[in-house]
């Protein structure tokens, strides 16, 4: 049964001339003043969600995006600030990209936020997918194996920071502490100060591949999946559940997962799709080239794999795949339940903000969803 309701805002500003025939994604340029609008938008959405009874606002770490799609570089700082602007809402990091951090600095920053907000900042980690970002920070991404190897060692070190009173770590990429003299003795271990108040730390991660799923289960990470077609979603949920079982982490199917989908409410499905379509298409103009079209064809093959479709999906594709739900509240409720009811452990549903949708329009959608959809899903 769905109990917790989340929103994903990746940090876009209000984009102009949207849609497939609009400004090409790579040609967008915005002033520093415009790009700063993402912070005011985050605050307005957070305060609205706080009043309406939502549970977590998730945001995304990105850098150098003069195109205006993802403009928030530090999620822990953002969550710390937004916690001062709200009463109870939590703020999720979707995701802190470990290859662009030193794990100890990330652990310290998170621990401070956890303490001073009393647990209102939610930890999330990822490996990254923008070469412009990760490679610029001096970490590998073009070399996928090196990226995965670095990430796993960083995760090991991060968990030591959270869980161990004192530790020494020596791996391929890090030795913490190095064997140096300090105040008359040879340094052999360190203690991270402060450590989080709320232990163990819940750490969330997006599911990207089979190797990722096994790593997540092995380390006890929780999973987020968003805008996946129904077949791909089902494969992922079952694979994550099976991996957790193999590693002795027993839970109901769908447990410790957040499922995200696109939502647009209107008096009819046709009207909702008409209004949403330009914003939907703008989203995939930016994201489809990164491989973020996780739909399956009639043979169960993921889009982009040999023989399956490739390219930019239509909203009609997304609705057919149950990655997007459009129409009156009752229709949207039925659609969400048709998926969620398959997974007895699934408690978390997330609304994915279509990146081309203006903030005013999205806030209207949040109000309507909280009034006419959320209560019915909680009672189901």
C-alpha angles and dihedrals in degrees: 000000000000111000107155127055123204137181128210116212111173093192105263122160122223103287124212129220094016131182136063092299093044130091111323110251095239092051096059116113127174134183122252088252092056093045090055089062089085090076095055089046091052090052094048093048092045093051091048093048090048091056094044097053102252116152112215137014110204122200134183132239113231139150141206095013103151085162089077101235101111116015107160114101103176120039099180091054089046093050091047091054095043090051088062089053096051141045110226112349117120125224121221127203107225086198145345101196104225097201088062093052139060101240094226093054090048091049092050094047092049093046091054091049091047091052101044095042093041093237101321096126113079119209121234131166137192142174097233132239106207111093088196089062107035099039091046089057089055098254127120124257104140085061097061095187092052090048091052092046093050092046094053093051090047090052091051090052093045091054091050089053091053101039111028125078087211133354149170118216126192120174141136095285106024141037111186114210105013115220098265134141116258126180093334101317138082111258111237105155142015137207120216111230119230108022119194119280093221112061138219092036114229105229121193127199136177117249110239107156146353091269090053091052093055092047091050093051092046093053097037096247121162122233138237123192122176137177093004119150114249095257093048091045092052092049091050096046092050094044092051091047092050092048091051090050091051090053094048095256100130119194141140119277106280093019119144091016136116115210115201129195139166118259134194122170123204139138091273138016091243092053092047092051092047091053096042100042100086092049092045091050092048089054094055094043085068103032106035093075088059090059095256098143101105099178129125130224124229090279093054095254117144114245111262095031120111111296096006127104120279133192137045115346125221124234087247088060090050094050091048090051091049091239089118129038119201133177142043119353094257091052092048092047091053092048095051092045091050088065103031095050090066091066115059093190097050110114103152128077123178130198111220111213109226101235095229095053113107116242093243092055093045092051089052088053091050091053093049093045092050091049103043109016111031097058092051092050092049091052094048 
